[in-house]
């Protein structure tokens, strides 16, 4: 095999960027070195893989086919190289989690794992479910924990537990008598931003039960939504684990809804081409087991 991993890396970076100067800067190489690598790759393949259009490199038919073949292969080889530099109980694992899970489930899991395996470092990134899936696809994290549904064929999902969504407000007078969800259609709502698993599951659940909601505000964090609820007469649908404390204290109130049972799965996700090292397997098993126990106890 004449094609090197370095040539694959440069090729994939050029595909992503389209400009040799940007790739050279990112990889701390000269532009001529990047250009030479691409030319050597094309010589090996016997044909050009890029069209040169308006000073930008655009994949041609051969290039698109070549990219499809090596993209997942390069990610897998990079994973293997990275993982074999780390022993089973030593190294770093890159974790991503959606906002609800980061705030209310991941801290005790990570702390418990690092107490047991002190030589393992954990990098944690937060984002909504869509953002975590994208980080998985880009190879920027090893494993993710999200809620909702994953339809991307590049991402494997495993169910780790079930979460209940509830409708809450600070207006106690709205929670005295049971009602149907459609009776709240004309009320003001604050929801998570687009891409949030919480928002996606809730809106999908109610789409056949009521018309459009009056969503007057969209926020990227659960705690911000709870703050708005305490200062405005409005409603939200949110994970029960996120508001159980406020419900117990009486600062927020769960609306008594008839025929409303909105639940969603918590998922562990990873790339279909992810190399399953011992470190990956151990952390994923530990996290799944502990998260499942935490959700069951609630």
C-alpha positions as CSV (number, residue, x, y, z in Angstrom):
1,X,0.0,0.0,0.0
2,X,1.5,3.3,-1.1
3,X,-1.1,5.7,0.3
4,X,0.0,6.9,3.8
5,X,-2.1,7.9,6.8
6,X,-0.7,11.4,6.5
7,X,-1.9,11.7,2.9
8,X,-5.3,10.6,4.0
9,X,-5.4,13.2,6.8
10,X,-4.3,16.0,4.4
11,X,-6.8,14.9,1.8
12,X,-9.7,14.8,4.3
13,X,-8.7,18.2,5.7
14,X,-8.6,19.7,2.2
15,X,-12.1,18.2,1.4
16,X,-13.4,19.9,4.6
17,X,-11.7,23.2,3.9
18,X,-11.4,23.5,0.2
19,X,-8.4,25.8,0.5
20,X,-4.7,24.7,0.8
21,X,-3.8,27.8,2.8
22,X,-6.3,27.0,5.5
23,X,-5.2,23.4,5.8
24,X,-1.5,24.4,5.9
25,X,-2.2,26.8,8.7
26,X,-4.2,24.3,10.7
27,X,-1.6,21.5,10.3
28,X,1.4,23.9,10.7
29,X,2.8,22.8,7.3
30,X,3.8,24.8,4.3
31,X,1.3,25.3,1.5
32,X,3.7,23.6,-0.9
33,X,3.8,20.5,1.4
34,X,0.1,20.3,1.3
35,X,0.0,20.7,-2.4
36,X,2.7,18.1,-2.9
37,X,0.9,15.6,-0.8
38,X,-2.3,16.0,-2.9
39,X,-0.3,15.6,-6.1
40,X,1.4,12.5,-4.8
41,X,-2.0,11.0,-3.8
42,X,-3.4,11.7,-7.3
43,X,-0.3,10.2,-8.9
44,X,-0.8,7.0,-6.8
45,X,-4.5,6.8,-7.8
46,X,-3.6,7.6,-11.4
47,X,-6.2,10.4,-11.8
48,X,-7.1,13.7,-10.2
49,X,-9.5,13.7,-7.2
50,X,-10.2,17.4,-7.2
51,X,-11.4,19.9,-9.7
52,X,-9.7,23.3,-9.4
53,X,-12.6,25.8,-9.6
54,X,-12.2,29.5,-8.7
55,X,-9.1,28.8,-6.7
56,X,-10.9,26.2,-4.6
57,X,-10.5,22.4,-4.6
58,X,-13.8,20.6,-5.3
59,X,-14.1,16.8,-5.2
60,X,-14.8,15.3,-8.6
61,X,-16.5,12.0,-9.2
62,X,-13.4,9.9,-8.4
63,X,-12.7,12.1,-5.4
64,X,-16.2,11.6,-4.0
65,X,-15.9,7.9,-4.3
66,X,-12.4,7.9,-2.7
67,X,-13.6,10.1,0.2
68,X,-16.5,7.8,0.9
69,X,-14.2,4.8,1.2
70,X,-11.4,6.3,3.3
71,X,-13.3,8.7,5.7
72,X,-14.5,6.0,8.1
73,X,-11.3,4.0,7.5
74,X,-9.1,6.9,8.6
75,X,-11.3,7.6,11.7
76,X,-11.0,3.9,12.7
77,X,-7.2,3.8,12.2
78,X,-6.8,7.0,14.1
79,X,-8.9,5.6,17.0
80,X,-6.8,2.5,17.0
81,X,-3.5,4.5,17.1
82,X,-4.8,6.7,19.9
83,X,-6.3,3.9,22.0
84,X,-3.2,1.7,21.8
85,X,-1.1,4.5,23.3
86,X,-3.3,4.2,26.4
87,X,-3.6,1.2,28.7
88,X,-7.0,-0.1,29.9
89,X,-7.1,2.0,33.0
90,X,-5.0,5.0,31.8
91,X,-5.6,7.6,29.2
92,X,-8.4,10.0,28.2
93,X,-11.9,9.4,27.1
94,X,-13.8,12.2,25.4
95,X,-17.5,12.4,26.5
96,X,-20.4,14.5,25.3
97,X,-23.8,14.8,26.9
98,X,-27.0,16.8,26.4
99,X,-27.8,19.6,28.8
100,X,-30.3,17.6,31.0
101,X,-27.8,14.7,31.4
102,X,-24.8,17.0,32.0
103,X,-26.6,18.9,34.7
104,X,-28.4,16.1,36.6
105,X,-26.8,12.7,35.8
106,X,-23.2,12.9,34.5
107,X,-21.4,14.6,37.5
108,X,-21.8,11.7,39.9
109,X,-21.0,9.2,37.2
110,X,-17.8,10.9,36.2
111,X,-16.7,11.5,39.8
112,X,-17.4,7.9,40.7
113,X,-15.5,6.6,37.7
114,X,-12.5,8.8,38.4
115,X,-12.5,7.8,42.0
116,X,-12.1,4.1,40.9
117,X,-9.7,4.8,38.0
118,X,-7.6,7.8,39.0
119,X,-5.3,7.6,36.0
120,X,-8.2,8.0,33.5
121,X,-8.9,11.6,32.4
122,X,-12.3,12.5,31.2
123,X,-13.1,15.4,28.9
124,X,-16.8,16.4,29.0
125,X,-18.5,18.6,26.3
126,X,-22.1,19.9,26.7
127,X,-24.6,20.5,23.9
128,X,-28.1,19.7,22.8
129,X,-28.8,16.3,21.3
130,X,-28.2,17.3,17.7
131,X,-24.9,18.9,18.6
132,X,-23.7,15.8,20.5
133,X,-24.5,13.6,17.5
134,X,-22.5,16.0,15.2
135,X,-19.5,15.8,17.6
136,X,-19.7,12.0,17.3
137,X,-19.8,12.1,13.5
138,X,-16.9,14.5,13.4
139,X,-14.8,12.3,15.7
140,X,-14.4,15.0,18.3
141,X,-15.9,12.9,21.1
142,X,-15.7,9.1,21.8
143,X,-19.1,8.6,23.4
144,X,-22.2,10.6,24.0
145,X,-25.3,10.6,26.2
146,X,-28.5,12.2,24.8
147,X,-32.2,11.9,24.9
148,X,-34.8,11.4,22.1
149,X,-34.3,9.6,18.8
150,X,-31.3,9.1,16.6
151,X,-31.9,8.5,12.9
152,X,-28.4,9.0,11.5
153,X,-27.0,5.8,10.0
154,X,-23.5,6.7,11.1
155,X,-24.4,6.7,14.8
156,X,-25.1,3.7,17.0
157,X,-27.5,4.3,19.9
158,X,-28.2,2.1,23.0
159,X,-31.0,2.7,25.4
160,X,-29.9,3.3,29.0
161,X,-33.1,4.4,30.7
162,X,-36.4,6.3,30.4
163,X,-37.1,9.9,31.4
164,X,-40.5,11.5,32.0
165,X,-41.4,14.9,30.7
166,X,-43.8,17.1,32.7
167,X,-45.5,20.4,32.1
168,X,-44.7,22.9,34.9
169,X,-45.4,26.5,35.8
170,X,-45.0,28.9,38.7
171,X,-48.7,29.7,38.6
172,X,-50.2,27.5,41.2
173,X,-53.8,28.4,40.2
174,X,-53.2,26.6,36.9
175,X,-52.5,23.3,38.7
176,X,-55.5,23.0,41.0
177,X,-57.8,21.0,38.6
178,X,-56.8,18.4,36.0
179,X,-57.0,19.5,32.4
180,X,-56.1,18.5,28.9
181,X,-53.0,19.7,27.1
182,X,-54.9,21.4,24.4
183,X,-56.5,23.8,27.0
184,X,-53.0,25.3,27.4
185,X,-52.5,26.1,23.7
186,X,-53.1,29.8,24.1
187,X,-50.8,30.1,27.1
188,X,-47.3,31.5,26.8
189,X,-44.6,28.8,26.6
190,X,-40.8,28.9,27.0
191,X,-39.0,25.9,25.4
192,X,-35.5,24.7,24.7
193,X,-33.9,25.7,21.4
194,X,-34.2,23.7,18.2
195,X,-32.0,20.6,18.2
196,X,-32.9,19.9,21.9
197,X,-34.1,16.4,22.6
198,X,-36.6,17.7,25.2
199,X,-38.2,20.1,22.7
200,X,-38.3,17.5,19.9
201,X,-39.9,14.8,21.9
202,X,-42.5,17.2,23.5
203,X,-43.6,18.8,20.2
204,X,-43.8,15.4,18.4
205,X,-45.9,14.1,21.3
206,X,-48.5,16.9,21.2
207,X,-48.6,17.5,17.4
208,X,-51.8,15.5,17.0
209,X,-53.4,16.7,20.3
210,X,-53.3,20.5,19.8
211,X,-52.4,23.4,17.4
212,X,-49.3,25.5,17.4
213,X,-48.0,26.7,20.8
214,X,-47.4,30.3,21.6
215,X,-43.6,29.9,22.1
216,X,-42.5,33.4,23.2
217,X,-39.0,32.4,24.2
218,X,-36.4,29.7,23.4
219,X,-33.4,29.1,25.6
220,X,-30.4,26.8,25.5
221,X,-30.3,25.8,29.1
222,X,-32.7,24.2,31.6
223,X,-31.7,26.4,34.5
224,X,-32.4,29.5,32.4
225,X,-35.9,28.2,31.7
226,X,-36.6,27.6,35.3
227,X,-35.5,31.1,36.1
228,X,-37.9,32.5,33.5
229,X,-40.8,30.4,34.9
230,X,-40.3,31.9,38.4
231,X,-40.6,35.5,37.0
232,X,-43.2,35.1,34.3
233,X,-46.6,33.6,34.0
234,X,-45.8,30.9,31.5
235,X,-45.4,27.1,31.0
236,X,-42.7,24.7,29.8
237,X,-42.3,21.0,29.3
238,X,-39.2,19.7,30.9
239,X,-37.5,16.6,32.3
240,X,-39.0,15.7,35.7
241,X,-35.5,15.0,37.1
242,X,-34.7,18.7,36.3
243,X,-37.5,20.1,38.3
244,X,-38.2,17.6,41.0
245,X,-36.4,19.7,43.6
246,X,-38.5,22.8,42.7
247,X,-41.7,20.8,42.7
248,X,-40.9,19.4,46.2
249,X,-40.2,22.9,47.5
250,X,-43.3,24.4,45.9
251,X,-41.5,27.0,43.8
252,X,-42.8,25.3,40.6
253,X,-45.9,23.2,40.1
254,X,-46.6,20.3,37.9
255,X,-49.8,20.7,35.8
256,X,-52.2,17.9,36.2
257,X,-52.8,16.8,32.7
258,X,-55.3,14.1,31.6
259,X,-54.1,11.5,29.1
260,X,-50.6,13.0,29.1
261,X,-47.7,10.5,29.3
262,X,-44.7,12.0,27.5
263,X,-41.6,9.9,28.0
264,X,-38.3,9.6,26.1
265,X,-35.3,7.3,26.1
266,X,-31.9,8.3,27.3
267,X,-29.4,7.0,24.9
268,X,-25.7,6.2,24.8
269,X,-24.4,7.0,21.3
270,X,-21.1,6.4,19.4
271,X,-19.9,6.3,15.8
272,X,-20.5,3.0,14.0
273,X,-16.8,2.8,13.1
274,X,-15.6,3.6,16.6
275,X,-12.8,1.3,17.7
276,X,-13.9,-0.4,21.0
277,X,-10.8,-0.3,23.1
278,X,-10.8,-1.7,26.6
279,X,-11.0,1.8,28.0
280,X,-14.0,2.6,25.9
281,X,-15.8,-0.7,26.8
282,X,-15.1,-0.3,30.5
283,X,-16.3,3.4,30.7
284,X,-19.4,2.7,28.5
285,X,-20.4,-0.3,30.7
286,X,-19.8,1.7,33.9
287,X,-21.8,4.7,32.7
288,X,-24.7,2.7,31.4
289,X,-25.1,0.7,34.6
290,X,-24.8,3.7,36.9
291,X,-27.2,5.9,34.8
292,X,-29.7,3.1,34.6
293,X,-29.6,2.7,38.4
294,X,-30.0,6.5,39.0
295,X,-33.0,6.7,36.7
296,X,-34.6,3.6,38.2
297,X,-34.2,5.0,41.8
298,X,-36.0,8.2,40.8
